[in-house]
Amino acid sequence: MSPDKADGLNDRRRTIIRLDLPELAPSWIRRYAAGAAFVSYLVITAVLAFPLVRSLSVGFPSDPADPVLNAWILWWNTQALPLTEQWWNAPAFYPTPNIMAYSEHLVGLIPVYTPFYWITGSPVVAYNLTFLLTFPLSGWAAYLLGWELTRRRDAAWVAGLAFAFAPYRMDQLAHIQVLASFWMPLALLGLHRYLRMGSGQGLMLFGVATAMQGLSNGYFLAFLPILVALWACWFSPTKYWWKSVGIIGMTGGVATLTSLPFLLRYQSVHESLGLHRTAMEVQSYSADLTGLLSGAPHLALWGEFDWFRQPEGQLFPGVAVVVLIGLALCRISWRASRPVSITLRTTRIGVMTIASTMTAGMVYYFVAGPWQLSIFGGTLMLSSIAQWVPFTLLAWTLTLLISPVGLEAYRRRSPLAFYLFAGFVLTLLAMGPYPSVAGTTIMNYSPYLGLMQLPGFDGLRVPARFWMLVLVCVSAAVAIAYARLVRSDGRRRGVICSLVTVFILIDGWAVIPIVPAPVRSEILDARASGPVLELPLGWRDDDVAAMLRSATHHQPVVNGHSGYTAPHYSALAYGLGHSREELLYELGARGVQHIRIDRTNPEAPHYESLVASSALLRLVAETGTESLYEYRDVPDIVPPLVFEGQPISLSAVTANTNNHLVHFATDRNLSTRWFSGAQDMGQQLLLDLGTPQPLGGLIMRLGSDRSDFPRMLGIELSTDGQSWELLRGGPTDVEALRASFRDPETMPLAFDLKGKTARYLRLRQMASEQEFYWSVAEVEVIAPAF
């Protein structure tokens, strides 16, 4: 069979490439080839991660933050039935509810993780074994897809290597949910089998794999349907295409329904708390084009090649796979087998002319700078390269698609052409809303901007994770390219396969860093009988360590770290860091029973001084590395300030910082805000009531900006704007903490104005804080109740 015909596909039931192992190959190789491939990937993983294999119970891969968090989430999935109230209210960020809606739930990894936990009883060992298995499972899934596409075991083996040990994976060692991408190749495998055999088994495999992938990673739940849609549009037969697309769409839709209960709760919690990702945050986690030349720092060979480093943006694909695919493309010789109409030829010329003209305009821009041209009574101008790149790229893409090569590839339903084209589209999506090169925006419009208008995408902050879908496409293309280049009956096939294997592994080989697992607390394991606060608090490594320790002492912890922060946490961390004993009262009143001090932490003396000096607590146990305090009694909850009077109309509101935004503080819209920028002494809001009148209280709502409370706030009153009386001056963390418990949706900081009479209120910042702004979503002055 010629390479061209081997790559073609004219109907649903035709095998894509019919090449197999030589008939002389032993039958046991044929029978157990897939299992042998999995074992081989497992062995390679064990060698690659040997330092972790030796430290299964005492270490974590990559870093002490996200892996520990994910280990805690996986452990909690074994302690409570998913979707129950108990499960949603996981034992972290106590007493905040719905903590599981703050991050990935990882339910799809339960079948892998749970047996290891039941056998070992260790969340650390179970996590590490699950982490290690993501590599051979990914390789095995890509192997099966490669086999389906080529009917070649060696080509499938190479595809599995390219996916399981891709350089990008070494930049994702901290994110087990990203590494657990093995369901995506299986979903595509199901689609190809459905296309080839027309049976329901392929559709069932596609549906199950899609459902499990969505339950394993929320990003891929949103991203995978895009690749599936491209696949359906490309491979569906010309006749009755709507039937094939409809069946695939319905199957995928039913599969995603398994995630619907999770999504509805996520949506409810996020909307109530105003949790969302800002455009700036999404852009900072988008891939940059120069990331294709940037390797993960852990790579043994390519780690020093760092052209442009940004979070999760090291997209280096490896030299071996690029060369392999490039050589295969050089051997393609597609000729149009059918004559084309004059209309199509005219369209080709027109689109190519537009693309060439726009390209010439951009070249002139780089040479001579911005330009404009009067033509046919209008003006054509280029003042920014980002204006033209989207349309130029679109024009060249259309030119390629309607070219003789593009049309012939589509007519044959070429798998190689599809996976390369899909990889291009997904790469563009990985670059986020505003694609850039070396940090410079090159496109003001992008496909990802359109996706951000869809429900759910506003909660995804890492477009760069589209690159894992690109790797699925690359691995499939590698299988097809290898089958094109290496004859199945060639004498040197074994040598070539070995060389390709070595080069792929060299590209992706890494030195996996191992960090110590959090140590258990013998005191907590023996004495904890209620909610625990561990100090120091507020640094992610300490907080996730406290969370994981709850897996052994089985009590809720106040500490927490996740994709979002609990409403009360910033105020609590700031106040305890500044020795605010009132916060200890607030925690005790809400059920906290124990406070553990980690004496190995350099900041421990500060926190132990605060706790030991409080009459609320007593020392009950200590060692050289930790101490444990218990509450003597349960304090009463301080009743919230409730103002029963009516809001006073404000005549004017001004600010000495960002005054153009001050109207947002009184527009009755919690989604808008006035903000000061980095907090600095002297920043102020001036409220004018129009006339002197008695004052009951002041309510300053933070809305969703819960960390932006003023660190030190002075409230001054005046009847004439000249003489001022300082009514209060000091920190507001206690007010912020109480507001988060009382009404986490609006965060109303309440201050008693004690019936004073004034016309002017001056809210003045009395401290500096560079990390957080001072924000006000809404401000109200309340009259006394008579």
Rosetta blueprint (number, residue, H / E / L):
1 M L
2 S L
3 P H
4 D H
5 K H
6 A H
7 D H
8 G L
9 L L
10 N L
11 D L
12 R L
13 R L
14 R L
15 T L
16 I L
17 I L
18 R L
19 L L
20 D L
21 L L
22 P L
23 E L
24 L L
25 A L
26 P L
27 S H
28 W H
29 I H
30 R H
31 R H
32 Y H
33 A H
34 A H
35 G H
36 A H
37 A H
38 F H
39 V H
40 S H
41 Y H
42 L H
43 V H
44 I H
45 T H
46 A H
47 V H
48 L H
49 A L
50 F H
51 P H
52 L H
53 V H
54 R L
55 S L
56 L L
57 S L
58 V L
59 G E
60 F E
61 P E
62 S L
63 D L
64 P L
65 A L
66 D H
67 P H
68 V H
69 L H
70 N H
71 A H
72 W H
73 I H
74 L H
75 W H
76 W H
77 N H
78 T L
79 Q L
80 A L
81 L L
82 P L
83 L L
84 T L
85 E H
86 Q H
87 W H
88 W H
89 N L
90 A L
91 P L
92 A L
93 F L
94 Y L
95 P L
96 T L
97 P L
98 N L
99 I H
100 M H
101 A H
102 Y H
103 S L
104 E L
105 H L
106 L L
107 V H
108 G H
109 L H
110 I H
111 P H
112 V H
113 Y H
114 T H
115 P H
116 F H
117 Y H
118 W H
119 I H
120 T H
121 G L
122 S L
123 P H
124 V H
125 V H
126 A H
127 Y H
128 N H
129 L H
130 T H
131 F H
132 L H
133 L H
134 T H
135 F H
136 P H
137 L H
138 S H
139 G H
140 W H
141 A H
142 A H
143 Y H
144 L H
145 L H
146 G H
147 W H
148 E H
149 L H
150 T H
151 R L
152 R L
153 R H
154 D H
155 A H
156 A H
157 W H
158 V H
159 A H
160 G H
161 L H
162 A H
163 F H
164 A H
165 F L
166 A L
167 P H
168 Y H
169 R H
170 M H
171 D H
172 Q L
173 L L
174 A L
175 H L
176 I H
177 Q H
178 V H
179 L H
180 A L
181 S L
182 F L
183 W H
184 M H
185 P H
186 L H
187 A H
188 L H
189 L H
190 G H
191 L H
192 H H
193 R H
194 Y H
195 L H
196 R H
197 M H
198 G L
199 S L
200 G H
201 Q H
202 G H
203 L H
204 M H
205 L H
206 F H
207 G H
208 V H
209 A H
210 T H
211 A H
212 M H
213 Q H
214 G H
215 L H
216 S H
217 N L
218 G H
219 Y H
220 F H
221 L H
222 A H
223 F H
224 L H
225 P H
226 I H
227 L H
228 V H
229 A H
230 L H
231 W H
232 A H
233 C H
234 W H
235 F H
236 S L
237 P L
238 T L
239 K L
240 Y L
241 W H
242 W H
243 K H
244 S H
245 V H
246 G H
247 I H
248 I H
249 G H
250 M H
251 T H
252 G H
253 G H
254 V H
255 A H
256 T H
257 L H
258 T H
259 S H
260 L H
261 P H
262 F H
263 L H
264 L H
265 R H
266 Y H
267 Q H
268 S H
269 V H
270 H H
271 E H
272 S H
273 L H
274 G L
275 L L
276 H L
277 R L
278 T L
279 A H
280 M H
281 E H
282 V H
283 Q H
284 S H
285 Y L
286 S L
287 A L
288 D L
289 L H
290 T H
291 G H
292 L H
293 L H
294 S L
295 G L
296 A L
297 P L
298 H L
299 L E
300 A L
301 L L
302 W L
303 G L
304 E L
305 F L
306 D L
307 W L
308 F L
309 R L
310 Q L
311 P L
312 E L
313 G L
314 Q L
315 L L
316 F L
317 P L
318 G L
319 V H
320 A H
321 V H
322 V H
323 V H
324 L H
325 I H
326 G H
327 L H
328 A H
329 L H
330 C H
331 R L
332 I L
333 S L
334 W L
335 R L
336 A L
337 S L
338 R L
339 P L
340 V L
341 S L
342 I H
343 T H
344 L H
345 R H
346 T H
347 T H
348 R H
349 I H
350 G H
351 V H
352 M H
353 T H
354 I H
355 A H
356 S H
357 T H
358 M H
359 T H
360 A H
361 G H
362 M H
363 V H
364 Y H
365 Y H
366 F H
367 V H
368 A H
369 G L
370 P L
371 W E
372 Q E
373 L E
374 S E
375 I E
376 F L
377 G L
378 G E
379 T E
380 L E
381 M E
382 L E
383 S L
384 S L
385 I H
386 A H
387 Q H
388 W H
389 V H
390 P H
391 F H
392 T H
393 L H
394 L H
395 A H
396 W H
397 T H
398 L H
399 T H
400 L H
401 L H
402 I L
403 S L
404 P H
405 V H
406 G H
407 L H
408 E H
409 A H
410 Y H
411 R H
412 R L
413 R L
414 S L
415 P H
416 L H
417 A H
418 F H
419 Y H
420 L H
421 F H
422 A H
423 G H
424 F H
425 V H
426 L H
427 T H
428 L H
429 L H
430 A H
431 M L
432 G L
433 P L
434 Y L
435 P L
436 S E
437 V E
438 A L
439 G L
440 T E
441 T E
442 I L
443 M L
444 N L
445 Y L
446 S L
447 P H
448 Y H
449 L H
450 G H
451 L H
452 M L
453 Q L
454 L L
455 P L
456 G L
457 F H
458 D H
459 G H
460 L L
461 R L
462 V L
463 P H
464 A H
465 R H
466 F H
467 W H
468 M H
469 L H
470 V H
471 L H
472 V H
473 C H
474 V H
475 S H
476 A H
477 A H
478 V H
479 A H
480 I H
481 A H
482 Y H
483 A H
484 R H
485 L H
486 V L
487 R L
488 S L
489 D L
490 G L
491 R L
492 R L
493 R H
494 G H
495 V H
496 I H
497 C H
498 S H
499 L H
500 V H
501 T H
502 V H
503 F H
504 I H
505 L H
506 I H
507 D H
508 G H
509 W L
510 A E
511 V L
512 I L
513 P L
514 I E
515 V E
516 P E
517 A L
518 P L
519 V L
520 R L
521 S L
522 E H
523 I H
524 L H
525 D H
526 A H
527 R H
528 A L
529 S L
530 G L
531 P L
532 V E
533 L E
534 E E
535 L E
536 P L
537 L L
538 G L
539 W L
540 R H
541 D H
542 D H
543 D H
544 V H
545 A H
546 A H
547 M H
548 L H
549 R H
550 S H
551 A H
552 T H
553 H H
554 H L
555 Q L
556 P L
557 V E
558 V L
559 N L
560 G L
561 H L
562 S L
563 G L
564 Y L
565 T L
566 A L
567 P L
568 H L
569 Y H
570 S H
571 A H
572 L H
573 A H
574 Y H
575 G H
576 L H
577 G H
578 H L
579 S L
580 R L
581 E H
582 E H
583 L H
584 L H
585 Y H
586 E H
587 L H
588 G H
589 A H
590 R L
591 G L
592 V L
593 Q L
594 H E
595 I E
596 R E
597 I E
598 D E
599 R L
600 T L
601 N L
602 P L
603 E L
604 A H
605 P H
606 H H
607 Y H
608 E H
609 S H
610 L H
611 V H
612 A H
613 S L
614 S L
615 A L
616 L L
617 L E
618 R E
619 L E
620 V E
621 A E
622 E E
623 T L
624 G L
625 T L
626 E E
627 S E
628 L E
629 Y E
630 E E
631 Y E
632 R L
633 D L
634 V L
635 P L
636 D L
637 I L
638 V L
639 P L
640 P L
641 L L
642 V L
643 F L
644 E L
645 G L
646 Q L
647 P E
648 I L
649 S L
650 L L
651 S L
652 A E
653 V E
654 T E
655 A E
656 N L
657 T L
658 N L
659 N H
660 H H
661 L H
662 V H
663 H H
664 F H
665 A H
666 T H
667 D L
668 R L
669 N L
670 L L
671 S L
672 T L
673 R L
674 W E
675 F E
676 S E
677 G E
678 A E
679 Q E
680 D L
681 M L
682 G L
683 Q L
684 Q E
685 L E
686 L E
687 L E
688 D E
689 L E
690 G E
691 T E
692 P E
693 Q E
694 P E
695 L L
696 G L
697 G E
698 L E
699 I E
700 M E
701 R E
702 L L
703 G L
704 S L
705 D L
706 R L
707 S L
708 D L
709 F L
710 P L
711 R L
712 M E
713 L E
714 G E
715 I E
716 E E
717 L E
718 S E
719 T L
720 D L
721 G L
722 Q L
723 S L
724 W L
725 E E
726 L E
727 L E
728 R E
729 G E
730 G E
731 P E
732 T L
733 D H
734 V H
735 E H
736 A H
737 L H
738 R H
739 A H
740 S H
741 F H
742 R H
743 D L
744 P L
745 E L
746 T L
747 M L
748 P E
749 L E
750 A E
751 F E
752 D E
753 L L
754 K L
755 G L
756 K L
757 T E
758 A E
759 R E
760 Y E
761 L E
762 R E
763 L E
764 R E
765 Q E
766 M L
767 A L
768 S L
769 E E
770 Q E
771 E E
772 F E
773 Y E
774 W E
775 S E
776 V E
777 A L
778 E E
779 V E
780 E E
781 V E
782 I E
783 A L
784 P L
785 A L
786 F L
